[in-house]
Amino acid sequence: LSPRYITQMSWSPIATNKVVIVANSNIIHVAEFNHETQDLQIVRKIVITDQKSGNCCVKWSNRNENNFLTCGLDGAIRVWDLSNETNPERFVRTYHCPMTCGLFLPTDEDVIVCSGKSATLEFIDMRLEKTESKSKRPNARTMDNVLWATKALARNDGKSHTIDKKNNRRNAENNIDVLECKELAAT
């Protein structure tokens, strides 16, 4: 099925004979299970144009037998619509890091919850966001804006311990100011 390893398979909760198979490659397979012969038959092969896009997660919609989402190692969250023969890609949103898991919100399937290597939960309302025309990263230099911090351990020798405590307290106050500024800038 794929030149790379298969990362996940997901059975449709509605069309229970359909399964979607994703791999660490740009190819997605949709297969149907034949109850008489007890085997899978590939009914659709979707090729993502970006050769570097690998998928590690797939989740079927709980309400629409034609929709499923994939989470990509290229940072892309894609929603697919199998009822569209020419362009099954219904929605694309690309993040700066690999996205490793996602699902449709059970109460509103126009909302996606996903996460990845950034260790944050992302909520995407597809009604409010426009789909990207290309599946490229929105800002290739995102890491330039990351603030890095280190924590120094206090020494146990009398005088230097009190100095380190004061410096750590000062550094902690400065870090809080930086975080508050960053939050204000984001809003």
QUITA-V790934 format. One record per run of one state. SS is the DSSP state (helix for helix, strand for strand, loop for the rest). FROM is the first residue (numbers start at 1). TO is the last residue. If there is no record, write none. Layout:
SS_FROM_TO, SS_FROM_TO
//
This chain:
loop_1_5, strand_6_11, loop_12_17, strand_18_23, loop_24_26, strand_27_34, loop_35_38, strand_39_47, loop_48_54, strand_55_60, loop_61_66, strand_67_72, loop_73_75, strand_76_81, loop_82_88, strand_89_94, loop_95_98, strand_99_105, loop_106_107, strand_108_116, loop_117_120, strand_121_125, loop_126_141, helix_142_145, loop_146_157, helix_158_186, loop_187_187
//
